[in-house]
Amino acid sequence: MHIGSSNDSAAVKKQYATSKGLDIRITFHEKYSVNKQGYGNWIVSNYDLRKGMKVLELGCGTGNMWLGHEDQVAKCEKLVLTDLSEGMLETAKGNLGERENVEYRVEDIQALSFGDDTFDAVIANAMLYHVPDLEKGLREVRRVLKAGGAFYCATLGEKNFTDKLAEWFRLGGEEFNPNHNFTMQNGAEKLHRSFDEVTPVFYEDSLHITNPEDLVAYLRSLASFKAVLDLPEEKIREILAEHIVDGAIDLPKDYGMFICR
């Protein structure tokens, strides 16, 4: 899950070159999210995967979304997990292991190497806002998807905890340039250019953080919060301390996904 987006491609590559920072963010959300179903579990619960399907995931990251969902993996005749980062794919392979029906490949959504009408389902979670030519990428998804197939793409909304943190740290302009290239608010319009049926589904959640030190570590893992990274850690702690109420920091989460056919 690629939380904390940056429009700067160099920053994005640095942020996702290895799984270390992503692991910090995943653990943080698992620990402090109020909705204990878990965003990843919720996303997978929306998949309609049936026995014998061929499934493609773009931007699979660490592959952690499939952990604990052996039944879903087993349904797939072929599950192709792809990412732009070889480091991420190595982590995904370490997490999920070698399986007869699972393939790991470096792929770019803007120029997929697969033939037309190859997959019954395509998945692209928390990554479409990073795609330089999104319209081209979505055309490629539509091309490799079979008629009647489904495209699942989870993303962020525009009223998220990162925006609230930027407000607390008084960031603006170049200091905090939130990536709103593809959000729950504007994604449907972009998806409709390639898909007839686009259904938005929202995930209800928030953060209740009882140890501010974990939030400090989270902030330090985000390329898009460079201005915060330049601050002394004591200053970061001081600003966060101003927002502790009854021993905790509460922040909003604005997440969801689109199901397209």
C-alpha positions as CSV (number, residue, x, y, z in Angstrom):
1,M,0.0,0.0,0.0
2,H,1.7,3.2,-1.2
3,I,0.5,5.8,1.2
4,G,1.9,9.3,1.1
5,S,2.3,10.2,-2.5
6,S,4.7,12.5,-4.3
7,N,4.4,14.1,-7.8
8,D,8.2,14.0,-8.1
9,S,9.2,10.9,-10.0
10,A,12.7,10.8,-8.5
11,A,11.1,11.0,-5.0
12,V,8.7,8.2,-5.9
13,K,11.5,5.9,-7.1
14,K,13.5,6.6,-3.9
15,Q,10.4,6.0,-1.7
16,Y,9.7,2.7,-3.4
17,A,13.2,1.5,-4.3
18,T,13.1,-1.0,-1.4
19,S,10.3,-2.2,0.9
20,K,11.7,-0.7,4.1
21,G,9.7,2.6,4.2
22,L,6.6,0.8,2.8
23,D,6.8,-1.8,5.6
24,I,6.9,1.1,8.2
25,R,3.7,2.6,6.7
26,I,1.9,-0.7,6.5
27,T,2.7,-1.6,10.1
28,F,1.7,1.9,11.3
29,H,-1.8,1.6,9.6
30,E,-2.3,-2.0,11.0
31,K,-1.5,-0.8,14.5
32,Y,-3.5,2.5,14.6
33,S,-6.4,2.2,12.2
34,V,-9.8,2.2,14.0
35,N,-11.4,-0.1,11.5
36,K,-9.8,-3.4,12.4
37,Q,-10.9,-5.2,9.3
38,G,-7.9,-3.6,7.7
39,Y,-7.8,-1.7,4.4
40,G,-6.1,-4.5,2.6
41,N,-8.6,-7.1,3.8
42,W,-11.4,-4.8,2.8
43,I,-10.0,-4.3,-0.7
44,V,-9.6,-8.1,-1.2
45,S,-13.2,-8.6,0.0
46,N,-14.4,-6.6,-3.0
47,Y,-12.7,-8.9,-5.5
48,D,-15.0,-11.3,-7.4
49,L,-12.4,-13.9,-8.3
50,R,-13.6,-17.3,-9.5
51,K,-11.8,-20.6,-10.1
52,G,-9.8,-20.7,-13.3
53,M,-9.4,-16.9,-13.7
54,K,-6.3,-15.2,-15.0
55,V,-5.5,-12.2,-12.8
56,L,-3.0,-9.3,-13.2
57,E,-1.9,-7.0,-10.4
58,L,-0.1,-3.8,-11.3
59,G,2.1,-2.2,-8.6
60,C,1.9,-5.2,-6.3
61,G,4.4,-3.7,-3.9
62,T,5.4,-6.2,-1.1
63,G,2.6,-8.6,-2.1
64,N,1.3,-8.4,1.5
65,M,-2.3,-7.9,0.3
66,W,-2.5,-11.6,-0.6
67,L,-1.1,-12.8,2.7
68,G,-3.9,-14.6,4.6
69,H,-6.0,-14.9,1.4
70,E,-4.7,-18.3,0.2
71,D,-8.2,-19.1,-1.0
72,Q,-8.2,-16.2,-3.4
73,V,-4.7,-17.1,-4.7
74,A,-5.7,-20.7,-5.2
75,K,-8.7,-19.7,-7.3
76,C,-6.4,-18.2,-9.9
77,E,-5.3,-20.3,-12.8
78,K,-2.6,-17.6,-13.1
79,L,-1.8,-14.7,-10.8
80,V,0.7,-12.3,-12.4
81,L,2.2,-9.9,-9.8
82,T,4.0,-6.9,-11.4
83,D,5.8,-3.8,-10.2
84,L,8.2,-1.2,-11.7
85,S,10.6,-1.9,-8.8
86,E,12.7,-5.1,-8.8
87,G,13.3,-4.6,-5.1
88,M,9.5,-4.7,-4.4
89,L,9.1,-7.9,-6.5
90,E,11.9,-9.6,-4.6
91,T,10.1,-8.7,-1.3
92,A,6.8,-10.0,-2.8
93,K,8.4,-13.2,-3.8
94,G,9.9,-13.6,-0.3
95,N,6.4,-13.0,1.2
96,L,4.4,-15.3,-1.1
97,G,7.0,-17.7,-2.3
98,E,7.3,-19.6,-5.5
99,R,4.0,-21.1,-6.6
100,E,3.0,-22.8,-9.8
101,N,0.2,-20.4,-10.5
102,V,2.0,-17.2,-9.5
103,E,4.4,-15.2,-11.7
104,Y,6.5,-12.1,-10.8
105,R,7.3,-9.6,-13.5
106,V,8.6,-6.1,-14.0
107,E,6.0,-4.2,-15.9
108,D,5.0,-0.6,-16.8
109,I,1.2,0.0,-16.9
110,Q,1.8,2.4,-19.8
111,A,3.3,-0.3,-22.0
112,L,2.2,-3.8,-20.9
113,S,3.8,-6.8,-22.6
114,F,0.6,-8.9,-22.5
115,G,-1.6,-9.6,-25.4
116,D,-5.2,-8.3,-25.9
117,D,-8.0,-9.9,-23.8
118,T,-5.6,-11.8,-21.6
119,F,-7.0,-11.3,-18.1
120,D,-10.3,-11.9,-16.3
121,A,-9.4,-9.3,-13.7
122,V,-6.8,-6.5,-13.4
123,I,-5.9,-4.9,-10.1
124,A,-4.0,-1.6,-9.5
125,N,-4.1,-0.4,-5.9
126,A,-2.7,2.9,-4.6
127,M,-0.5,3.4,-7.7
128,L,-2.5,5.1,-10.4
129,Y,-1.7,8.6,-9.1
130,H,1.9,7.9,-9.9
131,V,1.4,7.1,-13.6
132,P,2.8,9.9,-15.8
133,D,0.3,9.2,-18.7
134,L,-2.7,7.9,-16.8
135,E,-5.0,7.8,-19.9
136,K,-2.5,5.7,-21.7
137,G,-2.1,3.4,-18.7
138,L,-5.9,2.9,-18.4
139,R,-6.2,2.2,-22.2
140,E,-3.5,-0.6,-21.7
141,V,-5.6,-2.0,-18.8
142,R,-8.7,-2.1,-20.9
143,R,-6.7,-3.7,-23.8
144,V,-5.4,-6.6,-21.7
145,L,-8.8,-7.1,-19.9
146,K,-11.2,-9.7,-21.4
147,A,-14.7,-8.6,-22.3
148,G,-16.8,-8.7,-19.2
149,G,-13.7,-8.6,-17.0
150,A,-13.3,-6.4,-13.9
151,F,-10.7,-3.7,-13.1
152,Y,-10.2,-3.0,-9.3
153,C,-8.3,0.2,-8.3
154,A,-8.1,1.4,-4.8
155,T,-6.9,5.0,-4.1
156,L,-6.9,7.9,-1.6
157,G,-9.5,10.7,-1.2
158,E,-8.6,14.4,-0.9
159,K,-9.4,14.8,2.8
160,N,-6.8,12.6,4.2
161,F,-4.5,12.6,7.3
162,T,-1.6,13.8,5.2
163,D,-3.5,17.0,4.4
164,K,-4.2,17.5,8.1
165,L,-0.5,16.9,9.0
166,A,0.5,19.5,6.4
167,E,-1.8,21.9,8.1
168,W,-0.2,21.2,11.4
169,F,3.3,21.7,10.1
170,R,2.2,24.8,8.1
171,L,3.3,23.3,4.8
172,G,2.3,24.7,1.5
173,G,3.4,25.4,-2.0
174,E,6.5,23.4,-2.9
175,E,6.8,22.1,0.7
176,F,3.6,20.1,0.4
177,N,2.2,19.3,-3.0
178,P,-0.3,16.5,-2.5
179,N,-0.7,14.1,-5.4
180,H,-4.4,14.4,-6.4
181,N,-3.8,13.0,-9.9
182,F,-6.2,10.1,-9.2
183,T,-8.5,10.3,-6.1
184,M,-11.9,9.0,-5.0
185,Q,-13.1,12.5,-5.9
186,N,-11.8,12.7,-9.5
187,G,-11.1,9.1,-10.4
188,A,-14.5,8.2,-11.8
189,E,-14.3,10.8,-14.6
190,K,-10.9,9.5,-15.7
191,L,-12.0,5.9,-15.6
192,H,-15.1,6.5,-17.7
193,R,-12.9,7.4,-20.7
194,S,-12.0,3.7,-20.8
195,F,-14.8,1.9,-19.0
196,D,-18.6,2.0,-19.3
197,E,-19.4,1.0,-15.7
198,V,-17.5,2.6,-12.8
199,T,-18.6,2.0,-9.3
200,P,-17.0,3.9,-6.3
201,V,-16.9,2.1,-2.9
202,F,-15.7,3.9,0.2
203,Y,-13.8,2.5,3.3
204,E,-14.8,4.0,6.6
205,D,-11.7,4.5,8.9
206,S,-9.6,6.9,10.9
207,L,-6.3,6.8,12.9
208,H,-6.1,6.7,16.7
209,I,-2.3,7.1,17.5
210,T,-1.3,6.4,21.1
211,N,2.5,6.5,20.5
212,P,3.6,9.7,18.7
213,E,7.0,8.2,18.1
214,D,5.5,5.8,15.6
215,L,4.0,8.9,13.8
216,V,7.5,10.5,13.7
217,A,8.9,7.3,12.1
218,Y,6.0,7.3,9.6
219,L,6.6,10.9,8.6
220,R,10.3,10.1,8.1
221,S,9.4,7.4,5.6
222,L,7.5,9.8,3.3
223,A,9.3,11.4,0.3
224,S,6.5,14.0,0.0
225,F,7.2,15.4,3.5
226,K,10.7,16.4,2.8
227,A,10.2,19.8,4.5
228,V,9.3,17.9,7.7
229,L,12.3,15.6,7.3
230,D,14.5,18.7,7.4
231,L,13.2,19.6,10.9
232,P,15.0,18.4,14.0
233,E,13.1,15.4,15.5
234,E,12.5,17.4,18.7
235,K,10.7,20.1,16.7
236,I,8.5,17.3,15.0
237,R,7.7,15.9,18.5
238,E,6.9,19.4,19.8
239,I,4.4,20.1,16.9
240,L,2.7,16.7,17.3
241,A,2.4,17.2,21.1
242,E,0.2,20.2,20.5
243,H,-2.4,17.8,19.0
244,I,-2.5,15.1,21.6
245,V,-5.9,14.8,23.2
246,D,-6.5,12.3,26.1
247,G,-3.2,10.6,25.3
248,A,-3.7,10.1,21.6
249,I,-3.6,11.8,18.2
250,D,-6.7,11.4,16.0
251,L,-6.4,11.8,12.2
252,P,-8.9,11.3,9.4
253,K,-8.6,8.6,6.7
254,D,-10.2,9.0,3.3
255,Y,-9.9,5.8,1.2
256,G,-11.9,3.7,-1.2
257,M,-11.8,1.9,-4.5
258,F,-13.4,1.8,-8.0
259,I,-14.8,-1.3,-9.6
260,C,-14.9,-1.0,-13.3
261,R,-16.4,-3.2,-16.0
